[in-house]
Amino acid sequence: MAIVCTDVYKKYRSHEALKGMSFTIEEDKITGLIGRNGAGKSTLLKILAGHLRSTSGEVLLYGEQPFNNLKVSSNLVFVEDTMSFSPIFKLDEIFQIAKDFYPNWQDDLARKLLEYADISDKNYHHKLSKGQKSTFNLIYGLATRCKITLLDEPMNGMDEAIRSDMYRAILKEYITFPRTIIISSHHLQEIEHLIEDVLLINQGQVTLHAPLEDVKGLLVKLVGNSEMINEWINSSEIYYEKNSQINGEAIVETTSITSLKNELIAKGITIQPISASEVCKYLTSQRKGGIDDVFK
C-alpha cells in the first residue's frame, strides 16, 4: 500500500481535527478526498505531507513515517493554497532549483505548461495573481513526478477555461507517469472524470472509502405520494426528505428498497439514481430536510 493511516488523531488546543482516522490507499491510484469545510481534509494532507505530526496513531507512506523525513519529502509533493517560494527567485530559477531536489523533475514539461498558461518565467511567485499562483503551483507539482502527489483544492482562483485545461493536464500526466494522487475538493462533480476512489470524511472521521462506481449506486431518490413513500420505507434510514401537497421525495439506501422496487413502481413511486456528488452531500448532511428545515 502507498499510504496507510491507522487510528490517526490530531488535536489542537480548541478542537479535535481528526478523530481516529483509518484507511489505506493503493499505489498508482487517483483518490478524491471529499468533505465539507472543516471536515479535516487539509489537516490530513498536511500530516501525510509531513508538515504536521499527528497527535496519535500511525501514518506510513511506503512504509516510512512522513514527519521530518527527507526520503519521503523527495518523493512527495504537496500543492496547496499557501504554497510559497523564496521571493528572491524568479519562476525560471525556481524550476532550476527543482531539478536538484526532485529526481524525476520534468523541466521541459514545466516550461511548456507555463507558456501555455501565458505566465512569464521572469515573474516572481509572490507577484502572481491568485489564479496564476494556483496554476503555477499545480504545474510545479505535476512536473516533479513524485511517487505521491497531494493536491489540496488545486484549482482555487483559476478561471473556468484554465481549470478545464489543468484537469486534462493532471490526467495526461497520470497516464504518462502513473503515481499515487490525492485530490482534495469540495466539488466532486468536477473531478469525477479523474478519480478512481472516493475518500469521504466528515468531522474528522472517515464516512466512506469506496470506488467511485460503487459510490454512485449507494443512494436513490424516491418521488411520489408522501404517505405512500413513508409507508413503504418506514424501517429504512432516510438521508433526505421533502413533503409537499403534490409529491414527496426521500433519499434512501439502494439496498433498502431492492426487494421493493417492483412494488414501489407499481404504486406510482419513481426511483431515480443520484450522482456520486449528491451521495457525498447527503451522507454528510446534518439535516434531513436541507435548507428547508431552517425555514420551517
C-alpha positions in Angstrom: 0.0 0.0 0.0 1.2 3.5 -0.8 -0.5 5.1 2.2 -1.6 3.5 5.5 -3.3 5.5 8.3 -4.2 3.7 11.5 -6.3 5.4 14.2 -4.9 8.9 13.5 -5.8 11.7 15.8 -4.9 15.4 15.5 -5.8 17.6 18.4 -5.4 21.4 18.6 -6.0 23.5 21.7 -9.5 24.4 20.7 -10.7 21.4 18.8 -10.0 17.8 17.6 -9.5 17.9 13.8 -9.0 14.2 13.2 -10.7 11.6 15.3 -9.3 8.1 14.9 -9.0 8.1 11.1 -8.0 4.8 9.5 -7.7 4.0 5.8 -5.3 2.6 3.1 -4.6 3.9 -0.4 -3.2 1.7 -3.1 -0.3 2.6 -5.2 -0.8 4.5 -8.5 -4.4 5.4 -7.9 -6.2 8.8 -8.1 -8.3 9.3 -5.0 -10.7 12.1 -4.4 -10.6 13.4 -0.8 -14.1 14.8 -0.3 -15.6 16.7 2.6 -17.3 19.8 3.8 -15.4 22.9 5.1 -13.8 22.0 8.4 -14.1 18.2 7.8 -10.3 17.8 8.3 -9.1 17.5 4.6 -6.3 20.0 4.8 -5.1 18.7 8.2 -5.0 15.2 6.9 -3.0 16.2 3.8 -0.5 18.2 5.9 0.1 15.1 8.1 0.6 13.0 5.0 3.0 15.5 3.6 5.0 15.6 6.9 4.1 19.3 7.6 2.3 18.3 10.8 2.8 15.5 13.3 -0.3 13.5 14.3 -1.2 13.6 18.0 -1.5 9.8 18.0 -1.9 6.9 15.6 0.4 5.7 12.8 0.9 7.3 9.3 3.1 5.4 6.8 3.9 6.3 3.2 5.6 3.4 1.5 6.5 2.1 5.0 8.0 5.4 6.1 6.7 8.0 8.6 6.5 11.3 6.8 7.2 13.8 9.5 10.7 15.2 9.3 11.7 12.6 6.8 13.9 13.7 3.8 13.4 10.5 2.0 9.6 11.0 1.9 10.0 14.7 1.1 12.0 13.9 -2.1 9.3 11.5 -3.3 6.3 13.6 -2.4 4.9 17.0 -3.4 2.1 18.9 -1.6 0.3 21.5 -3.7 -1.8 23.9 -1.6 -3.1 27.5 -1.4 -0.4 28.6 0.9 2.4 27.1 -1.1 5.2 29.6 -1.2 8.7 30.1 -2.7 11.5 32.4 -1.9 10.7 36.0 -3.1 14.3 36.4 -4.4 13.8 33.8 -7.1 12.1 34.2 -10.5 9.9 31.3 -11.7 12.7 30.3 -14.1 15.1 30.0 -11.1 12.5 28.0 -9.1 12.4 25.5 -11.9 16.2 25.3 -12.0 16.4 24.6 -8.2 13.7 21.9 -8.5 16.0 19.9 -10.8 18.4 19.4 -7.9 15.8 18.2 -5.4 13.3 16.1 -7.4 15.0 13.1 -9.3 12.1 12.9 -11.8 11.8 16.6 -12.5 10.4 17.3 -16.0 11.8 20.7 -16.9 10.6 20.8 -20.5 7.0 19.9 -19.4 7.0 22.6 -16.7 8.1 25.3 -19.1 5.7 24.3 -21.8 2.7 24.3 -19.4 3.8 27.7 -18.0 4.0 29.1 -21.5 0.6 27.6 -22.4 -0.9 29.3 -19.3 0.6 32.6 -20.5 2.7 33.1 -17.4 6.2 34.5 -17.9 9.0 32.7 -16.2 10.6 36.1 -15.5 7.8 36.7 -12.9 8.1 36.3 -9.1 5.8 33.9 -7.4 4.6 36.4 -4.8 3.6 38.9 -7.5 1.3 36.5 -9.4 -2.5 36.8 -9.1 -4.3 34.1 -7.1 -5.3 32.2 -10.2 -1.8 32.4 -11.6 -0.3 31.2 -8.3 -2.6 28.2 -8.3 -1.7 27.4 -11.9 2.0 27.7 -11.3 1.7 25.6 -8.1 -0.1 22.8 -10.0 2.4 22.9 -12.9 5.2 22.6 -10.4 3.5 19.7 -8.6 2.9 17.8 -11.8 6.5 18.4 -13.2 8.0 16.8 -10.1 6.6 13.5 -11.0 6.7 12.4 -7.3 5.5 9.0 -6.3 2.9 10.7 -4.1 1.2 13.9 -5.2 -1.1 15.6 -2.8 -3.4 18.4 -4.3 -5.4 20.4 -1.8 -8.1 22.3 -3.8 -5.6 22.9 -6.6 -8.0 24.9 -8.8 -8.8 27.6 -6.4 -8.8 31.0 -8.1 -8.4 29.7 -11.6 -10.9 30.8 -14.3 -13.1 28.2 -16.0 -11.0 27.8 -19.1 -7.7 27.1 -17.4 -9.4 24.8 -14.8 -10.6 22.6 -17.6 -7.1 22.5 -19.1 -5.4 21.8 -15.8 -7.7 18.8 -15.1 -6.7 17.5 -18.5 -3.0 18.1 -17.7 -3.4 16.0 -14.5 -5.0 13.1 -16.4 -2.4 13.2 -19.2 0.5 13.3 -16.7 -1.0 10.4 -14.7 -1.4 8.3 -17.9 2.2 9.1 -18.9 3.7 8.5 -15.4 1.3 6.7 -13.0 1.6 7.8 -9.4 -0.4 8.0 -6.2 -2.5 11.2 -6.4 -4.9 12.5 -3.8 -7.1 15.5 -4.9 -8.9 17.3 -2.2 -12.1 19.1 -3.3 -15.5 20.4 -2.2 -16.8 19.7 -5.7 -16.8 16.0 -6.5 -18.6 16.6 -9.8 -15.5 18.5 -11.1 -13.1 15.6 -10.6 -15.3 12.6 -11.2 -13.7 12.1 -14.6 -10.3 11.8 -12.9 -10.7 9.7 -9.8 -11.0 6.0 -9.2 -11.8 6.1 -5.5 -13.6 8.4 -3.1 -12.4 9.0 0.4 -15.2 10.9 2.1 -14.5 12.4 5.5 -16.8 14.3 7.9 -16.0 15.9 11.3 -12.6 14.3 11.4 -13.7 10.7 10.6 -13.9 8.5 7.5 -17.5 8.3 6.4 -16.9 6.4 3.2 -14.0 4.9 1.3 -15.0 3.1 -1.9 -14.6 3.1 -5.7 -16.4 5.9 -7.5 -18.7 3.5 -9.3 -19.8 1.9 -6.0 -20.5 5.4 -4.5 -22.8 6.3 -7.4 -25.1 3.4 -6.6 -25.3 3.8 -2.8 -28.4 6.0 -2.6 -31.5 6.6 -4.7 -34.3 9.2 -4.7 -37.9 8.2 -4.4 -40.5 10.6 -5.8 -44.3 10.2 -5.3 -47.1 10.3 -2.8 -45.6 11.3 0.6 -47.7 9.0 2.7 -47.1 6.1 0.4 -43.3 6.6 0.4 -43.3 6.8 4.2 -45.4 3.6 4.4 -43.0 1.6 2.2 -39.7 2.8 3.7 -40.8 3.1 7.3 -37.9 1.0 8.5 -35.2 2.5 6.2 -32.8 5.2 7.1 -33.8 8.4 5.4 -31.0 10.8 4.4 -33.2 13.5 3.0 -37.0 14.0 2.8 -39.3 16.7 1.4 -43.0 16.6 1.6 -45.5 18.7 -0.3 -49.2 18.6 -1.2 -48.4 17.1 -4.6 -45.4 14.9 -4.3 -42.8 13.9 -1.7 -39.2 13.0 -2.0 -36.9 10.8 0.0 -33.3 9.7 -0.3 -32.6 6.2 1.0 -30.0 3.5 0.6 -30.4 1.5 -2.6 -30.2 -1.8 -0.8 -33.1 -0.9 1.5 -35.6 -0.9 -1.4 -34.1 -3.5 -3.7 -36.7 -6.1 -2.9 -39.5 -3.5 -3.0 -38.5 -2.0 -6.4 -41.3 -3.5 -8.5 -44.0 -2.8 -5.8 -42.9 0.8 -5.5 -43.1 1.4 -9.2 -46.5 -0.3 -9.3 -47.7 2.2 -6.7 -46.6 5.1 -8.9 -43.4 5.9 -7.0 -40.5 6.9 -9.2 -37.0 5.6 -8.4 -34.2 8.0 -9.6 -30.5 7.5 -9.4 -28.4 10.2 -7.9 -24.8 11.3 -8.6 -21.8 10.5 -6.5 -21.5 14.1 -5.6 -25.1 14.1 -4.2 -24.4 10.9 -2.3 -21.5 12.5 -0.6 -23.6 15.6 0.2 -26.4 13.6 1.8 -24.1 11.3 3.7 -22.5 14.3 5.5 -25.7 16.4 5.9 -26.8 17.2 9.4 -30.4 18.0 8.4 -32.8 15.6 6.6 -34.7 18.4 5.1 -31.7 20.5 4.0 -32.1 24.3 4.0 -35.9 23.9 4.2 -35.5 22.9 7.8 -34.3 26.3 8.7 -37.4 28.0 7.3 -40.0 25.7 9.0 
